[in-house]
Amino acid sequence: MKIRPLNDRLLVKRLKEEEVTAGGIIIPDSAKEKPAEGEVVAVGPGKTADSGERIAMQVSTGDLVLFSKYGGTDVKLDGEDFLIMREDDILGIVEK
């Protein structure tokens, strides 16, 4: 896959949905919610300030992030589903 996000955008791959609850109940496909957590696959160079300076991104490739439920644009690349979103849609980085 060859894609390079522009400016303050990043490419995120959603984590897999849970198929069984903690209590052992199997969740059918129709009842599953899309997870709001994913792994950053690619990062743009950052936002350009009014002064013309480049503002570096706070997230980097490989980070696990939480993002807003309806944030980003769904894209399909090489048969896999990804999201392209702005850095502003990221709510936090999950510490390992």
Secondary structure by P-SEA (a helix, b strand, c coil): cbbbbcccbbbbbbcccccccccccccccccccccccccccccccbbbccccbbbbbccccccccccccccbbbbbcccbbbbbbccccccccccc
